[in-house]
C-alpha cells in the first residue's frame, strides 16, 4: 500500500514537481526512505530520481538522506542509489558534493555483493574517465592541466580521506585489469595525464581544495601502483627534491610514499634513467646509514627495498649492497655478544632491532645468491660474507639470535624479520628449524608472539597469492607463451614447483593450531586466525569440513564484525559444498 501511495504521488508530481519542495511532502518522503520495507525505500528513491535533473534544487534538499541509503540492506535500493548519485554528480558543479559522491561510490568496493560493487566501479569510471574532457587531445600542457584540474581536485579530495585511500587504489587496479589491451592504453594515457597534472600542481605549489604536498604525492603513488610505467625518469627527477631526511610525521609519510613511487616505476624505466638512478641511490644510502628517528621501521623497509631496486635495475652497483650487508652482519654479531653481557642495555636493544631489520630486508630484496651466479666478478666479495648460500646464512643468523636472546621485544622483531625472508624465499618456511620454532610458539601461552606469528602467516599467504596471480596475468599477457609450450613446466622447474606448494603445506600442517587460535578470547589473534581461514576456504587449501565447526562457533560470538565474517565464510562453504557440510551440524553445535 505504501509503495502504491508513493507511485500515486509520482503521478501528481508529473503535473507539478514543485510539490517535492513542500515541507510536509519532504518529511513524508524522508520517512519512507527509512521504511522497514525495501520495496518502499526503493520506490522513495525512484520518486526523487525522476525529478533531480528537472529541478536541481531537489538534489540539494534530498541529497544527504538519499546518499545515506547507499548503505541500505536492500540490494535493489543500493543499486538505485548508485545510479542516482551518478546523476547528482553530473548535475552539480560543487566540488565538495562531487568529492562526497566519489567517496561513497569508491567505498562500495567493499560491498558484499559483486553486482553492487561492479555497478559502483562502472559508475565512478564513467564519471572520472568517461567525461567529455578526455575526448580531444589538448594543444599544450597548460590547456591539458586546466581541463583536468576539476577531476584532479575531486581525486585529491577523496584521497585526503584516509579510510578511502586503499579503496581508490583497488578501484584503479580493477578498471585497468578489466580493460582490453587497446582500451588499457587509452586508460594508461589518462593516468599519465592525471599524474603529470598532479606533479605540476606540486611544483607550482598552488593551493586548492584538498591540496597538500602529502595528498599530491599520495595520489601519484596510488596511480603509479596501478600502472607503474606512467612515470618517466624526467618526472621522477622532478619528485626527487621532495625526498628529505624526515623531521616531522608528515615529512616521513611523504618520504614513504615517494619511495613507493620510485620502487614501483624504476623497473619500467629505460637505461637512459641512469642519472636519476645515481642521484636516488646517493640519497637512499644516506637515509639507510643515518635513519630518521621519526621514520622507524616503515621508512627503513621502504628505503632498503627502493635501494635494492635501484641497484638491481639501474646502477648495478652490487658492491654497495654486499658491503652494507657485510657491515650490518658484523655489527649485529658484535652487538648481540655485548647484549648477552648487558641484557638491560636499552641502546643495544634498539641497535639489534635496527640491524636485524636491515639484514633481513637486504636479504629479501636483493638475491645475492643469484647475483653470484650472474656476476662472476663479484664472487670473491660475496664469499667474504659467506661461501655458502647468502639467503641461508641470513636465515641462520636470525634463527640463532632468536634462540639466544630471550628478550620479548627482540624476539618479536626477529620473528617479523624472518617473515620478510619467508616472503622472498618460501621454502625457508618448511625448514625443520622453522617448523620447530613455530611449534614452540603455538604451544606457548604468550598471546603477543602467537599473534605475531599468525600475522606473519597471514601476510605470507596473501603475498604468495598476489605473486601467483601476477605470474598468471603475465603469462596470459605473453602471447608467445600462450600459443606455445611452457618448457620450464615441461622439463620440470623444480625451484618453482617447490615454492608453489609451500602455502598449501603450511596451512595443512598448522590448521589445527589456527582453528584453536580462532576460538581464543583475544580479538587480535581471532582476527588474524579468521583472515587465514578465509584465505584457506577461498583458495581451497584444506578440506572444508575441518573448518566448518569453528566457523559456526564464531557465528555465535557477541562481536558482530567477527560473527559477520564467519557467516560470510559459512555462505561460501554452503555454496560450494552444501551436501558435505550438512553432515556435521552436531559437531558444529558442540564446538559452539
N, C-alpha and C positions, 0 to 999 in steps of 0.2 A: 504494500500500500504506500509506504513512504517513497519507494523508488518511483512508482507511478505518479505520485504527487510532484516529485522533482521534474519528471518529464513533462507534466502538465504545466509547471511553472516555466519550463523551457519554451513551450508554445506561446505563452503570454509574452515572454521576453523577445520573441521573434518580431512582435509588433512594437514593443517599447523596451529596448535594452537598458535604458537609464534606471529602470526599476532595481537593477542589481546594486545600485549605489545607495538605496534607501537603508537606513539603519536596521529596521525590523527584518527586511529581506536578507541583509548581510548576516545578521545574527542567526537566522534560521538555517542558512546555508552552512555557516561555520559549525553549527551544532551537528548538522548532518555529515560534515567531514569527519566527525568523531563518533559517528553512529556505530552500534555494535555489529551491524550487518555490512560485510564487504561490498555487497551489491549497492547498498545505499551510498556508501562512501564513494564508490566508483561513479555513480550517477551524479553526485555533487561535483566531483572533479570534472566530469564531462561537461556539465552545465556551465561551469566557469570557463572552460577551454574554448567553448564556442564563441565567446564574446571578447576574448583577450585582444585579438588583432583589431576588431572593430572599435573597441573602446580601451585605449591604453591605460586609462585611469583605473579600469577594473583590475588590471595586473597589479597596480600599486596597492589597492585595497586588500586583495585576497592573497597576495604573493606568499607571505610568511606562513599562513595556515595551509596553503596548498603545498608549498615546498616541504613542510614538515611531514607530509604524507608519503614522501619518498621512502620513509622507514616503515610504512604500513605493513601489517602482517598479511594483507591480501595481495596475492601475486598480480592480479589484474590492475589493482589500484596503483601499485608501484610502477608498472609499465606505463599506465596512462599519465602518471605524474611526470615520468621521464620525458614523454613526448611533449607534455605541456611546458615543462621547463625549457625545452629547446625553443618553443615559440616565445616564451618570456625573454629568452636571451636575445633573439633576433629583433624583438620589438622594443628593446631598451638600449640606450647608449650609456647608461650609468655603469661605470667601471666596477664599483663595489658590488652591484647587483650581479654583474657578469661573473665576477670572481666567486661569489657565493654559489651561483648556479653551477659553475665549473667544478667547484669544490664538492658539492653534493653529488654531481654525476660521477666524478672520479672515485668517490668513496664507495660507489656501487661495485667497484672492482672486487670488493669483499662480500658481495651478496651471495647468499647460499644457493640461489637459483641461477643456472647458466644463462637462461633466456633473458633475465633482467640484466645480468652482467653484460651480455653481448649487446643488448639494446642501449645500455648506458655508454658503452665503448663506441658504438657506431654513432650515437648522437654527438658525443664530445669530439669525435674525429671529424665529423661534418662541420661542427662549429669552429674548430681550430684550424683544420687543414682542408676544408672544402669550400671555404668562402670565396667571394669574388676577387679578393685581393691577390690570390695566387694565380689568377687566370692569365695575366700578362706579365712578361718579363720587364723589370724596371730598366730605365735608361742608365741609371747610375746608382752608386751605393747610397747616396743621400736620399734619393727618392725611395729606394727599397726600404731604408730604415724608417722613414716617415710612414710608409704603408703598413709596415709590420709592427709598429710601436703599439697600436691598440691590443694586438694579440699578445705581444711580449709583456705588456703591462698586466694582462689577465694571468698569464703564466706565472709571473713573479708573485702576484697576489696569492695564487693557490699554493705555490711552493713555500711562501713565507709562513704558512700554517704547517707546523712541524709534523702533525699527525697525518698530513696528506702527501708528504714528500715521497714516501715509498709507493703510494698508490699511483702517483704521476709516473714514476719510473716503470711500474708494471704496465700501465696503460700504453706508454710509448713502445715498450718491448712487444706488447701484444699486437698493436697495429702494424708494426714493422714485420713481425713474423707472419701475419695473416695475408700480407700483400704478395702479389705475383712479382716476378723478377723485374718486369718493366715498371710496375707501379711502385716497387721498392726504391727504384732510382729516383722517381719523382718525389717520394716522401723524404728520401735522403737529402735531396736538394732543398726541400723545405726546412728540414732540421738544420742544414748548414746555414741557411739564410737567417734563421732564428738565432743560432749561436753567434753568428757574425754581428747581428744587431745587439745581442747581449754584451758581447765583448766591447763593441764600440760605445755602448752606454756606460760600461765600466770605465773605459779610458777617459771619456768626456766628463764623467762624474756628475751627470745631470740628474738631480733627484726627481723622483716621481712617485706615484702611488706604489707602495710595496718595495721601493728600491732601497737596496743597501749593497755594499760590496759582497757581503756574505750571501745574500739571496741571489745576486747575479752569478756568483761563482758556483753556488749550489745548483742553480738552474742549468748552467753549462754542463756541470758534472752529470746531471740526470739525463740530458740529451746525449752526451758522449757515451754514457753507459749503454744506451740503447743502440747507438751506431757510432763506434769509435773513429771511423775514418772521416768524420765531418770536421775534425780539427786539423788544419795544416800546420806544418812546422812554423810558418810565419805567425799564425795566430797563437801558437803555443809560446813563442818567444815574447809575444805581447803580454801574456799572462805571467811570465816568469818573475817580473819585479814584485808581484804580489805575494810571492813565496818568501816569507820573512821568518826570522827567529822569533817565535811567538812569546809575547809577554802578557797577553790577556787571553781569556777564554775565546773571545770572538776571533782573534788572530789565529789561535790554534785550530778553530773549526775551519777557517778559510784555508789554512795550510793543508789540513787533512783532505779537503775537497779538491784542492789544486793537485795534490799528489795522486789522488784517484783519477783525475782527468789525465795527467801525464802518463800514468801507468796504463790506462786504457787505450790512449791514442798512439803511443810510441810504436807498438807492433805494426800499425798500419802505415807508419811513415816510411819514406824512401831514404836512400843513403845520403841524399843531399841535406838531411837534417842533422848531420854530424856536428855542426857548430852548436846547435841547440843542445844536443846530447852532452857535449863537453861542458857547457855552462851549467846545465842541470846537474850533471854528475858532481861538479865542484860544490854547488850549493848543498847537495844531499850529503856529501862527505862531512861538511861542517855540521849539519843537523844531526848526523849519526854520532859523530865523535863528541860533540858538545850538545847533548839533548836539552831541549827546553824543559824547565821544571813544570810548566803548565801543560805540556803536551802529553806526558805519560806514555803508557804502553801503546795506546791507539796511534799516536803520531809516529812512534818508533816503528810500529808494524808497517804503516804506510810508507815511511821513509826508506826502510830497507827493501820492501817489495819494489818500490819505484827505482831504487838504486840498482837492484839486480836486473830489472827490465831494461834500464838504460845500458848497462854493461852487455847484456845478452843480445840486444837488438841494434844498438847504435855504436857504442865506443869499442866494445870487445876488449876492454882492459881488465881481463880476469885476474891479473896480478893484484889489483887493488882489493878484489873480493877475497882472494886467497890470503893476502896479508892481514886483512881485517879479521877473518876467521881465526887465523893462527894467533893473532894478538889476543882476541877475546877468549880463546880456549886457555891460553897460558895464564891470563889474568883470572879467569874463572877458577882454575885449579888452585892457584895461589890463594885466592880469597876464601875458597872452601876449606883449605887447610887451616887458615887463620881463624875462621869462624868456629871450627870444631874446638879450638882452644879458648875462644871467647864467644860462647853461644848467646850472650846477651848484647853483643855489639850491634846496634841498630844500623850503623853506617855500613858495616859489612853485609848485613842482611839485605839492605837496599841495593848494594853493589852486585851481589849474587843474583838477585831477581832481574836486574837490568841485563847482566851478562848472559844469563841462560836464555833470555828472550832474544838477544842479538844473535847468539849462536844458532838457536832453533830457526829463527826467521831467515838467516843466511842459508841454512840447510834446506829450508822449504822452497825458497825462491830461486836458488841457483844450484843446479845439479852438477857438482864438481866431479862426480864420477863420469858423467857424460863428457864434461869438458876435458877430462884426462884422456878419453878415447879420441875426441875430435882434434885436440891440440897437443901433439907430441912435444912441442917446445915448452909446455907448462908442466910436464910430468914431474920434473925434479922439484918444482915449487910445491906442487900438490903433495908429493911424497914427504915433504918436510912437515906437513900436517899429520899425515898417516899414509903408510904404504898399502893399507887395506882400503876397503870402501869408506869414503868420507861420510856418507849418509849413515852407515852402520856405526862409524866412530862417534858421530854426534849423538846418535841414539843411545849408544852405550854409555857415554859420559852423562847424559841426562838421567838414565836409569840408575847409575851408580850414585849420583848425587841424591836422587830420591830416596834410596835405601840408607845412605849415610847420614843425611840431615833430617833430624826429627821435628824441626820447627814447622808448625802447621801452615803458616803463610808461605814459606819456601816450598813446601810440598805441593800446595795448591798451584803456585806459579810454575813449578817444574812439570806438573801434570798438564797444565794448559799448554806449555811449550811442546810436550810430547804430542799433544793434539795437533799442533802445527805440522810436526813431522808425519803423523799418520795421514793427514790430508794429502800431503805431497807423495808419500810412499806407503800406500795402503797395506802392503804385505808386512810392514813392520808391526801392524796391529795383531797379526796372527803369530808373531814371535812368541816362543814359550815364556820369555821374561815378561812380555806384556800381559800374557794371559795370567800368570801368577800374580802380578801386581793388581790387575783388575779384580781377580778373585778375592784378594785380601781387602780391597776397598769395598766391594759389595758385601763382604762378610762383616765389616766393621759397623759400629754404631754411630759413626761420625757422619751426620747428615750433610755437613758442608762439603766434605770431599766427595761424598757419594753423589751429591747434586752436581758437582763439578764434572765428575766422570760421565754422568748421564748427559750433561750439556755437550761434552766432547763427542760422545757417541751420536747425539742428535746432529751436531754440526758436520761430523764426518759423513753421515748418511745423506744429508742434504747436499753436501759438496759433491759426493760421488754421483748422486742422481743428476745434479746440474751438469757435471762433467760428461756423463754418458749422453745426456740429451744434446749437449753441444756437439759431441762427436757424431751423433746420428744426423743432426742437421747439416753438419759439414759434409758428411758422406752423401746425403741426398743432393746437396748443392753441387757436388762434384759430378758433373755429367759423365765424365770418363769412368769414374768409379761405379756409377750406377749402371752403365752399359756393360762393363767388363767384369772380370772376376777379381775379388779381393784376394790377392796372392798371399798376403800375410796370414789371413784366416785359413787359406787353403793349405799352406805348408805348416801352419802352427805357430802363431805368435805367442810363445809361452809366457812372456812377461805380461802381455795384455790379458791373456786368459787368467793368469794368476791374480791380477788386480781386480778383474771383473767379478770374481766370486767372493771377494772379501766381505762386502756388505751383507750378503746372504749368510755367510758363515758366522759373522759376528752376531747378527740378530738371532740366529738359531741357537748359538751357544749361550747367549745371555738373556734369552727371552724370559725364563723363569724369574730371574732377578729383576728384570724390567717390569714384569707383571706385579711382583711383590712391591716394587717401588711405587707403582701407580696407586696402591692401596694404603701407602704410608700417610700418616696425618701431618703432612708437610706440603704446603701448596707449591713451593718452588720445585720440589722433587716430583710431585704429582704432575705438574705441567710438563716438565721435561720428559717424563715417562710416557705421558699421553701423546706428546709430539712424536716420540719414537714409535708408539703403537699405531698412530695414524699413518706414518710413513710405511710401516710394515704391512698394514692392511691394504693400502692403496697400491703398493708395489708387489704384493703377493709373496712376501719373503718368508712367511710361515703359515702353517695350517690355520684356517680361520677359527676352528673350534678351540684352539689354545687360548685365543684372546677373548672369546665371547663372554665367559663368566665374569671376568674383571670389568669388561665394558658395561655389562648390565649392572654390576655393582656400582660403578661410577655414575650411572644414570640416577641413582637414588641419593647422591650426596646433596648437601644443602647449597653448595656453591653452584649457582645457576650457570655460570660460564662453563665450568668443568662438566656439569651434567649435560649441558647442551652439546658440547664437543663429543661426549661419549654417545649421545643419542644420534648424532650425525654419523659416527663410525658404525653404530648398530644398523643404521639405514643402509649404509654401503654394503655391509655384510649380508643384510637381508636381500638386497637387490641382486647380489652375486651368488649367494649360497643359501637360498631360502630353505631348501629341503634338508640341508645339513644342520643348520642352526636350530631347527625345530626340535631336534632330538636331545638338546642339552638344557632345557628350561629348569629342570630340578636342580642341576648343579649350579646354574646361574642364581637361582633363588637362595641356595645355601651360602654362596660367596657374598651375595648382597646382604 
